[in-house]
Each structure stands twice: as structure tokens, then as C-alpha cells.
Amino acid sequence: MSWITIKLSELTEVYSGFAFKSKDLTDEGGIPVIKIKNIHDRIVDKNVQTYLPKKLFIKKYEKYILEKQDILIAMTGQGSVGRIGKMMSFNDEYLVNQRVGIIRANEKELDSEYLYQCLATKKHENYYFNLAVGAGQPNLSPKDIGSLEITIPKSINTQKKIASILSAYDDLIENNLKRIKLLEESAQRLYKEWFVDFKFPNHENTPINPETGLPDGWERSNLFNIANVTTGYPFKSKDFNTEKLGRPAVRIRDIPNQLTQTFINKEVPEKYNIHRGDILIGMDGFFYIDIWCGQTDSVLVQRVCKITTLNGLSQGYLLEALKPPIKYFEKTISGATVAHLGIKHLKEIDIIIPSIEIDLAIFDKMNKEKINLFHQNQNLKEARDLLLPRLMNRTIEV
């Protein structure tokens, strides 16, 4: 079997998505537009909130319509640059926005699924991240993306065989991601039903207090009265390493990925430790918010905020209660280049505290299942990532 090493640019076309004008985009329907935040977990998420009205579509946009074989890469952002993704299946037409890179393979010589399996690894995402990180906002150019060297079998049939072996793992991973998404959607629906629409168990027999607008026995409490809020430790850039020396360091970009690539070999106070189930919020950019499912004994880094409840309040419930105000801040706060969320904004958040008759443990059960599914996927990814180099160095024959 003959193998060759090439630069990505030799067998692919690489270019950025289109710079649509903000005034032309809407959240009310049309052609969905893929943005950087849709690239995570090595997929392209179909959950799109931005659209181009169909009446505004013109011929020059055709180049930016997502094709089945396209691989996308985040070209900018401290929390996102270098992330690789592919939409696993789609029926609708999608457009690709500016600063999302499109990698389109020459299918006669390079199988796009084989290429995706090569690129969607820690090694190559780290390559792009380290290439992009500079003095200010990290950026990749199409030339940067095309500079990566990859090893491929000369035979397109061999490429396809390897891709089919590895994609079986992706099918299992995608199934678990769907289950995670269903859990998240169920938690959001339940929160809305109980705490927005007030259709909680036994709501028919619970009067609304005219002064508070809440069911009798319920109250609103400031976030800082019901939870510990901790911002990250201000490490210096020289403190970080990628050699796995010390403890995993959770940065903004790690919240959607749930996996850290950098480490800190430095002692910090206990309050900066992160454990599974802690709520994390990225304080810049997209204001990512989620529970932490990743490595235990991780360390909180500056511009990431950790929230843990007091007095036995459900952590899962607090996560759902925080999402609406965080989403509000994401839409309303702007800075010179990147939106910045501050402690002063978090201090504006009040949380509904229901009576003890409402069982909030159901939210924690959903989060526990989410953490379990995440770790199943980590095992599958590790197995896939171990298999790829063995196939490429011919330790295992195709």
C-alpha cells in the first residue's frame, strides 16, 4: 500500500464563509446561517438561530452553500479557533458565515470522510489553535489552514475503507450527542413549564401571590445569596503547558468542548478547583454556560466563572434558571471587539426559589445522565483516535 504526505492545500480548496451584513440577517426564518458557535464536539450543530431571508439570496452566495462533503473550521476566537466540525446529515440548505472556514476536498484524489477523520483529532485542532494564538484575538487564514501536512493512502478506495471503519465510531458518538441534546431540551422544557408557565405539580391548588407574582410560598433571591460565584485565577501565559504537566486548566474555549488541552503546574487555592457538575460560564464572547462534564480536579482560569449552589439547592435547576439571563446578556452586551460579561451583570440576576414541595432533583438526574453519556463518548473518541494512527502507520492492516 502506497502512502504520501501532502499539504492540505494541495488537494483541497480552503476559503472563508461570506461576510453577511448584520442588518440582512434575522432570527425569524429563511436560509439558516452557520456561525462559529455551531462548531463543537467535532460536528456542525444544526441548531441555528440566524437566517438570511430567502428574498435576499443572490447568485454570488452559491459558493457559500454548505455541501455534504464540506469540513468546517473556526477561524477566530479565543474560545473556538481551530475547532473542526462536519454536519453529519442534513436536508435543508445552509449558508456559511464569515470566519468559518470551508475545507472542500478534491474528491477524485482525497475522500472527504477520510480527510474529516484525519482533521477531527486533538492533534490537529491543537495545531491550528497554537498557530492562531497571537497577541490579540487569535485568527487563522485560509493559507494557515492549508499549511497542515497530512498522510494519505494514494488509493482512494483505501481511504474510503479507513473512513468507513472510523465513521462507525462517529455514528455511536452522534447517537449519544442526540441523547444529550434530548436531555438538555427536556430540562429546558420542564423549567419553562414549571417556572415560566407555572404549570408545576399541584399548580391547580396553589394560588398566585399578587404582590410577588409567584405561587404562594415561592420567592426570588439574588444569585449571590444562593450560590458561591468564583472567577478564575489570573495565571500568566508562561504558566500554561500542553505537555500534560500538572492539572487540566479550563478556559473559555473548553466549556462547549468539555475537554481541556492546556495544563497548569502551579498550586492554587481550593476555591479555584473545578469538579464535575459545577456550573461554568465563559465571561467573553458567546458567554458559554454549561455544567462541567470533563476532567476531575481541573483548575479555573481567568475569564471563566464557576457557580456552585448553597444549602442543597439543585445545581441542575440553577443551570436552567441561569440560561435565560445569560442569553439576554449575550444579546445586549457589546464591547470594542468582544462582548465582556462582568460580575456586575451576574449581580443583577434573581432566581426563583420554589417551595420545598417541588422536587428539583429531576434536573440533577438529567445532568448525571448527561455526564455519563459524555464519558461514553470520550471513550469512543479515544478508541477512534488510537485506531487512526495505527491504520496510517500500517500497524493494523486495512
Buried (B, 14 or more C-beta within 10 A) or exposed (E): EEEEEBEBBEBBBBBBBBEBEEEEBBEEEBBBBBBBBBBBBBBBBBEBEBBBEEEBBEEEBEEBBBEEBBBBBBBBBBBBBBBBBBBBEEEEEBBBBBBBBBBBBEEEBBBBBBBBBBBBBEEBBBBBBEBBBEEEBBBBBBEBBBBBEBEBBEEBEBBBBBBBBBBEBBEBBBEBBEBBBEBBEEBEEBBEEBBEEBEBEEBEEBEEEEEEEBBEBBEEEEBBEBBEBBBBBEBEEEBBEEEEEBBBBBBBBBBBBBBBBBBBEBEBEEEBBBEBBBBBBBBBBBBBBBBBBBBEEBBBBBBBBBBBBEEEBBBBBBBBBBBBBBEBBBEEEEEEEBBBBEEEBBEEBBBBBBEEEBEBEBBBEBBBEBBBBBBBBBEBBEEBBEBBEEBBEEEEEB
